[in-house]
């Protein structure tokens, strides 16, 4: 049972990081209004962390992949990886 307890701690850490990420996203995109930032962050955290944590985790990973440049690197190396075989 010790392993399952450690997994639970990892899950709580991931949930906390997701909530922190969504709060920072709201703060970055809605910097003109602190009240609106808190409202949007609360809605994001409620739905994507508390109610649907797997959807929030998936969205977190997708946004990291989209905005980190990994898609660009895939487009750069795709012609070398998937070129047509000579006949």
N, CA, C and O atoms as a GROMACS GRO file, in nm:
protein
  348
    1UNK      N    1   0.081  -0.120   0.000
    1UNK     CA    2   0.000   0.000   0.000
    1UNK      C    3   0.085   0.126   0.000
    1UNK      O    4   0.035   0.234  -0.031
    2UNK      N    5   0.209   0.114   0.033
    2UNK     CA    6   0.295   0.232   0.036
    2UNK      C    7   0.309   0.292  -0.103
    2UNK      O    8   0.313   0.414  -0.118
    3UNK      N    9   0.316   0.206  -0.204
    3UNK     CA   10   0.329   0.256  -0.341
    3UNK      C   11   0.207   0.337  -0.383
    3UNK      O   12   0.221   0.440  -0.449
    4UNK      N   13   0.086   0.291  -0.345
    4UNK     CA   14  -0.035   0.364  -0.380
    4UNK      C   15  -0.042   0.498  -0.309
    4UNK      O   16  -0.090   0.596  -0.367
    5UNK      N   17   0.006   0.505  -0.186
    5UNK     CA   18   0.009   0.633  -0.115
    5UNK      C   19   0.105   0.730  -0.182
    5UNK      O   20   0.077   0.850  -0.189
    6UNK      N   21   0.217   0.680  -0.231
    6UNK     CA   22   0.310   0.767  -0.302
    6UNK      C   23   0.249   0.816  -0.433
    6UNK      O   24   0.270   0.931  -0.471
    7UNK      N   25   0.174   0.730  -0.501
    7UNK     CA   26   0.106   0.774  -0.623
    7UNK      C   27   0.003   0.882  -0.593
    7UNK      O   28  -0.017   0.973  -0.673
    8UNK      N   29  -0.063   0.871  -0.480
    8UNK     CA   30  -0.161   0.973  -0.444
    8UNK      C   31  -0.092   1.108  -0.421
    8UNK      O   32  -0.146   1.211  -0.461
    9UNK      N   33   0.024   1.108  -0.359
    9UNK     CA   34   0.099   1.232  -0.341
    9UNK      C   35   0.141   1.290  -0.475
    9UNK      O   36   0.135   1.411  -0.495
   10UNK      N   37   0.183   1.205  -0.566
   10UNK     CA   38   0.220   1.251  -0.699
   10UNK      C   39   0.100   1.312  -0.769
   10UNK      O   40   0.111   1.416  -0.833
   11UNK      N   41  -0.016   1.248  -0.756
   11UNK     CA   42  -0.137   1.300  -0.819
   11UNK      C   43  -0.174   1.436  -0.761
   11UNK      O   44  -0.213   1.526  -0.836
   12UNK      N   45  -0.162   1.456  -0.630
   12UNK     CA   46  -0.192   1.586  -0.570
   12UNK      C   47  -0.092   1.692  -0.616
   12UNK      O   48  -0.130   1.807  -0.635
   13UNK      N   49   0.032   1.655  -0.633
   13UNK     CA   50   0.131   1.750  -0.683
   13UNK      C   51   0.098   1.790  -0.826
   13UNK      O   52   0.108   1.908  -0.862
   14UNK      N   53   0.058   1.693  -0.908
   14UNK     CA   54   0.020   1.724  -1.047
   14UNK      C   55  -0.102   1.815  -1.049
   14UNK      O   56  -0.108   1.909  -1.129
   15UNK      N   57  -0.200   1.788  -0.965
   15UNK     CA   58  -0.320   1.873  -0.960
   15UNK      C   59  -0.283   2.014  -0.917
   15UNK      O   60  -0.335   2.111  -0.972
   16UNK      N   61  -0.195   2.028  -0.819
   16UNK     CA   62  -0.153   2.161  -0.776
   16UNK      C   63  -0.080   2.234  -0.888
   16UNK      O   64  -0.104   2.354  -0.909
   17UNK      N   65   0.007   2.165  -0.961
   17UNK     CA   66   0.078   2.228  -1.072
   17UNK      C   67  -0.018   2.269  -1.183
   17UNK      O   68   0.000   2.374  -1.245
   18UNK      N   69  -0.120   2.188  -1.210
   18UNK     CA   70  -0.220   2.224  -1.310
   18UNK      C   71  -0.296   2.349  -1.268
   18UNK      O   72  -0.318   2.439  -1.349
   19UNK      N   73  -0.335   2.356  -1.142
   19UNK     CA   74  -0.406   2.474  -1.093
   19UNK      C   75  -0.318   2.598  -1.103
   19UNK      O   76  -0.365   2.705  -1.141
   20UNK      N   77  -0.192   2.584  -1.068
   20UNK     CA   78  -0.097   2.696  -1.077
   20UNK      C   79  -0.080   2.740  -1.222
   20UNK      O   80  -0.074   2.860  -1.251
   21UNK      N   81  -0.072   2.643  -1.314
   21UNK     CA   82  -0.057   2.674  -1.456
   21UNK      C   83  -0.179   2.750  -1.508
   21UNK      O   84  -0.163   2.850  -1.578
   22UNK      N   85  -0.299   2.704  -1.476
   22UNK     CA   86  -0.420   2.770  -1.525
   22UNK      C   87  -0.437   2.908  -1.462
   22UNK      O   88  -0.485   3.000  -1.528
   23UNK      N   89  -0.398   2.925  -1.335
   23UNK     CA   90  -0.404   3.058  -1.274
   23UNK      C   91  -0.307   3.152  -1.343
   23UNK      O   92  -0.342   3.267  -1.371
   24UNK      N   93  -0.184   3.107  -1.370
   24UNK     CA   94  -0.087   3.192  -1.440
   24UNK      C   95  -0.132   3.226  -1.580
   24UNK      O   96  -0.109   3.336  -1.628
   25UNK      N   97  -0.197   3.130  -1.648
   25UNK     CA   98  -0.248   3.158  -1.781
   25UNK      C   99  -0.353   3.268  -1.776
   25UNK      O  100  -0.350   3.361  -1.857
   26UNK      N  101  -0.444   3.259  -1.682
   26UNK     CA  102  -0.548   3.362  -1.669
   26UNK      C  103  -0.486   3.496  -1.632
   26UNK      O  104  -0.529   3.601  -1.682
   27UNK      N  105  -0.386   3.495  -1.546
   27UNK     CA  106  -0.321   3.619  -1.505
   27UNK      C  107  -0.245   3.682  -1.622
   27UNK      O  108  -0.242   3.804  -1.634
   28UNK      N  109  -0.186   3.602  -1.706
   28UNK     CA  110  -0.110   3.652  -1.820
   28UNK      C  111  -0.201   3.708  -1.928
   28UNK      O  112  -0.169   3.810  -1.990
   29UNK      N  113  -0.314   3.644  -1.953
   29UNK     CA  114  -0.402   3.686  -2.061
   29UNK      C  115  -0.506   3.789  -2.019
   29UNK      O  116  -0.564   3.857  -2.105
   30UNK      N  117  -0.530   3.803  -1.892
   30UNK     CA  118  -0.630   3.898  -1.844
   30UNK      C  119  -0.570   3.993  -1.741
   30UNK      O  120  -0.629   4.018  -1.636
   31UNK      N  121  -0.453   4.047  -1.772
   31UNK     CA  122  -0.380   4.129  -1.675
   31UNK      C  123  -0.447   4.263  -1.649
   31UNK      O  124  -0.415   4.330  -1.551
   32UNK      N  125  -0.540   4.304  -1.734
   32UNK     CA  126  -0.602   4.435  -1.718
   32UNK      C  127  -0.704   4.439  -1.605
   32UNK      O  128  -0.740   4.548  -1.559
   33UNK      N  129  -0.750   4.324  -1.558
   33UNK     CA  130  -0.852   4.322  -1.453
   33UNK      C  131  -0.822   4.211  -1.353
   33UNK      O  132  -0.836   4.093  -1.385
   34UNK      N  133  -0.780   4.247  -1.232
   34UNK     CA  134  -0.750   4.143  -1.131
   34UNK      C  135  -0.873   4.060  -1.092
   34UNK      O  136  -0.860   3.940  -1.066
   35UNK      N  137  -0.990   4.122  -1.088
   35UNK     CA  138  -1.111   4.048  -1.051
   35UNK      C  139  -1.146   3.947  -1.160
   35UNK      O  140  -1.180   3.833  -1.130
   36UNK      N  141  -1.137   3.990  -1.285
   36UNK     CA  142  -1.165   3.899  -1.396
   36UNK      C  143  -1.064   3.785  -1.399
   36UNK      O  144  -1.098   3.671  -1.431
   37UNK      N  145  -0.938   3.816  -1.366
   37UNK     CA  146  -0.836   3.711  -1.360
   37UNK      C  147  -0.873   3.605  -1.257
   37UNK      O  148  -0.863   3.485  -1.286
   38UNK      N  149  -0.915   3.647  -1.139
   38UNK     CA  150  -0.953   3.551  -1.036
   38UNK      C  151  -1.076   3.470  -1.075
   38UNK      O  152  -1.084   3.351  -1.046
   39UNK      N  153  -1.172   3.534  -1.140
   39UNK     CA  154  -1.294   3.464  -1.181
   39UNK      C  155  -1.262   3.358  -1.287
   39UNK      O  156  -1.305   3.244  -1.275
   40UNK      N  157  -1.186   3.398  -1.390
   40UNK     CA  158  -1.152   3.302  -1.496
   40UNK      C  159  -1.064   3.191  -1.441
   40UNK      O  160  -1.082   3.074  -1.476
   41UNK      N  161  -0.967   3.226  -1.356
   41UNK     CA  162  -0.882   3.123  -1.296
   41UNK      C  163  -0.964   3.027  -1.211
   41UNK      O  164  -0.940   2.906  -1.213
   42UNK      N  165  -1.059   3.079  -1.136
   42UNK     CA  166  -1.143   2.992  -1.053
   42UNK      C  167  -1.227   2.898  -1.139
   42UNK      O  168  -1.243   2.781  -1.105
   43UNK      N  169  -1.281   2.949  -1.250
   43UNK     CA  170  -1.360   2.863  -1.339
   43UNK      C  171  -1.272   2.756  -1.402
   43UNK      O  172  -1.310   2.639  -1.408
   44UNK      N  173  -1.154   2.796  -1.451
   44UNK     CA  174  -1.063   2.698  -1.510
   44UNK      C  175  -1.019   2.593  -1.409
   44UNK      O  176  -1.018   2.474  -1.440
   45UNK      N  177  -0.985   2.637  -1.290
   45UNK     CA  178  -0.940   2.542  -1.188
   45UNK      C  179  -1.054   2.450  -1.146
   45UNK      O  180  -1.034   2.331  -1.126
   46UNK      N  181  -1.175   2.506  -1.133
   46UNK     CA  182  -1.288   2.422  -1.092
   46UNK      C  183  -1.316   2.313  -1.195
   46UNK      O  184  -1.327   2.195  -1.161
   47UNK      N  185  -1.330   2.354  -1.322
   47UNK     CA  186  -1.368   2.256  -1.424
   47UNK      C  187  -1.253   2.167  -1.468
   47UNK      O  188  -1.272   2.047  -1.488
   48UNK      N  189  -1.132   2.223  -1.486
   48UNK     CA  190  -1.023   2.146  -1.544
   48UNK      C  191  -0.932   2.081  -1.441
   48UNK      O  192  -0.843   2.003  -1.478
   49UNK      N  193  -0.951   2.110  -1.314
   49UNK     CA  194  -0.869   2.046  -1.211
   49UNK      C  195  -0.954   1.963  -1.117
   49UNK      O  196  -0.918   1.850  -1.083
   50UNK      N  197  -1.067   2.016  -1.074
   50UNK     CA  198  -1.148   1.946  -0.975
   50UNK      C  199  -1.249   1.852  -1.040
   50UNK      O  200  -1.258   1.735  -1.003
   51UNK      N  201  -1.325   1.902  -1.137
   51UNK     CA  202  -1.432   1.821  -1.196
   51UNK      C  203  -1.378   1.723  -1.300
   51UNK      O  204  -1.409   1.604  -1.294
   52UNK      N  205  -1.297   1.772  -1.394
   52UNK     CA  206  -1.244   1.688  -1.502
   52UNK      C  207  -1.091   1.693  -1.502
   52UNK      O  208  -1.032   1.755  -1.591
   53UNK      N  209  -1.026   1.629  -1.406
   53UNK     CA  210  -0.879   1.642  -1.398
   53UNK      C  211  -0.806   1.579  -1.516
   53UNK      O  212  -0.699   1.626  -1.554
   54UNK      N  213  -0.862   1.473  -1.575
   54UNK     CA  214  -0.792   1.411  -1.689
   54UNK      C  215  -0.797   1.500  -1.811
   54UNK      O  216  -0.701   1.507  -1.887
   55UNK      N  217  -0.909   1.570  -1.831
   55UNK     CA  218  -0.917   1.664  -1.943
   55UNK      C  219  -0.822   1.782  -1.920
   55UNK      O  220  -0.759   1.830  -2.014
   56UNK      N  221  -0.812   1.826  -1.796
   56UNK     CA  222  -0.719   1.934  -1.765
   56UNK      C  223  -0.575   1.893  -1.786
   56UNK      O  224  -0.493   1.971  -1.834
   57UNK      N  225  -0.544   1.770  -1.748
   57UNK     CA  226  -0.408   1.719  -1.767
   57UNK      C  227  -0.375   1.705  -1.915
   57UNK      O  228  -0.265   1.737  -1.959
   58UNK      N  229  -0.472   1.656  -1.992
   58UNK     CA  230  -0.452   1.645  -2.137
   58UNK      C  231  -0.433   1.784  -2.200
   58UNK      O  232  -0.345   1.802  -2.284
   59UNK      N  233  -0.514   1.880  -2.160
   59UNK     CA  234  -0.500   2.016  -2.211
   59UNK      C  235  -0.368   2.078  -2.173
   59UNK      O  236  -0.309   2.154  -2.250
   60UNK      N  237  -0.321   2.047  -2.053
   60UNK     CA  238  -0.192   2.097  -2.006
   60UNK      C  239  -0.080   2.044  -2.095
   60UNK      O  240   0.005   2.121  -2.138
   61UNK      N  241  -0.080   1.915  -2.122
   61UNK     CA  242   0.024   1.856  -2.206
   61UNK      C  243   0.016   1.905  -2.350
   61UNK      O  244   0.118   1.931  -2.413
   62UNK      N  245  -0.105   1.919  -2.402
   62UNK     CA  246  -0.121   1.967  -2.540
   62UNK      C  247  -0.071   2.110  -2.553
   62UNK      O  248  -0.004   2.143  -2.651
   63UNK      N  249  -0.102   2.195  -2.456
   63UNK     CA  250  -0.054   2.333  -2.464
   63UNK      C  251   0.098   2.340  -2.450
   63UNK      O  252   0.161   2.425  -2.512
   64UNK      N  253   0.156   2.254  -2.369
   64UNK     CA  254   0.303   2.251  -2.359
   64UNK      C  255   0.364   2.209  -2.491
   64UNK      O  256   0.463   2.267  -2.534
   65UNK      N  257   0.307   2.109  -2.555
   65UNK     CA  258   0.359   2.064  -2.685
   65UNK      C  259   0.341   2.173  -2.791
   65UNK      O  260   0.431   2.196  -2.872
   66UNK      N  261   0.226   2.240  -2.790
   66UNK     CA  262   0.200   2.342  -2.892
   66UNK      C  263   0.290   2.463  -2.877
   66UNK      O  264   0.341   2.515  -2.977
   67UNK      N  265   0.311   2.509  -2.756
   67UNK     CA  266   0.381   2.635  -2.736
   67UNK      C  267   0.529   2.620  -2.704
   67UNK      O  268   0.598   2.720  -2.686
   68UNK      N  269   0.580   2.498  -2.696
   68UNK     CA  270   0.721   2.480  -2.665
   68UNK      C  271   0.808   2.471  -2.789
   68UNK      O  272   0.930   2.476  -2.778
   69UNK      N  273   0.749   2.457  -2.905
   69UNK     CA  274   0.827   2.446  -3.027
   69UNK      C  275   0.846   2.303  -3.073
   69UNK      O  276   0.915   2.280  -3.172
   70UNK      N  277   0.788   2.208  -3.003
   70UNK     CA  278   0.804   2.068  -3.044
   70UNK      C  279   0.735   2.041  -3.177
   70UNK      O  280   0.782   1.959  -3.256
   71UNK      N  281   0.623   2.108  -3.203
   71UNK     CA  282   0.556   2.089  -3.332
   71UNK      C  283   0.642   2.144  -3.446
   71UNK      O  284   0.646   2.086  -3.554
   72UNK      N  285   0.710   2.256  -3.420
   72UNK     CA  286   0.800   2.312  -3.521
   72UNK      C  287   0.914   2.216  -3.550
   72UNK      O  288   0.952   2.196  -3.665
   73UNK      N  289   0.969   2.158  -3.446
   73UNK     CA  290   1.080   2.063  -3.466
   73UNK      C  291   1.031   1.940  -3.541
   73UNK      O  292   1.107   1.882  -3.619
   74UNK      N  293   0.909   1.898  -3.518
   74UNK     CA  294   0.854   1.786  -3.593
   74UNK      C  295   0.842   1.818  -3.741
   74UNK      O  296   0.868   1.732  -3.825
   75UNK      N  297   0.802   1.941  -3.772
   75UNK     CA  298   0.791   1.981  -3.913
   75UNK      C  299   0.928   1.993  -3.978
   75UNK      O  300   0.941   1.971  -4.099
   76UNK      N  301   1.029   2.027  -3.901
   76UNK     CA  302   1.164   2.040  -3.957
   76UNK      C  303   1.221   1.903  -3.991
   76UNK      O  304   1.283   1.886  -4.096
   77UNK      N  305   1.201   1.806  -3.903
   77UNK     CA  306   1.262   1.674  -3.923
   77UNK      C  307   1.173   1.574  -3.995
   77UNK      O  308   1.219   1.465  -4.029
   78UNK      N  309   1.046   1.606  -4.019
   78UNK     CA  310   0.956   1.512  -4.085
   78UNK      C  311   1.000   1.473  -4.225
   78UNK      O  312   0.989   1.355  -4.260
   79UNK      N  313   1.051   1.564  -4.309
   79UNK     CA  314   1.094   1.521  -4.443
   79UNK      C  315   1.208   1.419  -4.440
   79UNK      O  316   1.216   1.334  -4.528
   80UNK      N  317   1.294   1.427  -4.341
   80UNK     CA  318   1.404   1.332  -4.331
   80UNK      C  319   1.356   1.196  -4.278
   80UNK      O  320   1.412   1.093  -4.314
   81UNK      N  321   1.255   1.198  -4.195
   81UNK     CA  322   1.206   1.073  -4.135
   81UNK      C  323   1.110   0.998  -4.226
   81UNK      O  324   1.108   0.875  -4.226
   82UNK      N  325   1.030   1.071  -4.304
   82UNK     CA  326   0.924   1.008  -4.383
   82UNK      C  327   0.942   1.034  -4.532
   82UNK      O  328   0.844   1.065  -4.601
   83UNK      N  329   1.061   1.023  -4.583
   83UNK     CA  330   1.079   1.044  -4.726
   83UNK      C  331   1.046   0.915  -4.802
   83UNK      O  332   1.050   0.805  -4.747
   84UNK      N  333   1.012   0.932  -4.928
   84UNK     CA  334   0.971   0.818  -5.011
   84UNK      C  335   1.091   0.728  -5.041
   84UNK      O  336   1.203   0.775  -5.062
   85UNK      N  337   1.064   0.600  -5.042
   85UNK     CA  338   1.169   0.503  -5.072
   85UNK      C  339   1.196   0.500  -5.222
   85UNK      O  340   1.103   0.505  -5.302
   86UNK      N  341   1.322   0.494  -5.262
   86UNK     CA  342   1.351   0.485  -5.407
   86UNK      C  343   1.308   0.349  -5.462
   86UNK      O  344   1.318   0.247  -5.394
   87UNK      N  345   1.260   0.350  -5.584
   87UNK     CA  346   1.212   0.225  -5.646
   87UNK      C  347   1.323   0.152  -5.715
   87UNK      O  348   1.300   0.045  -5.773
   0.00000   0.00000   0.00000
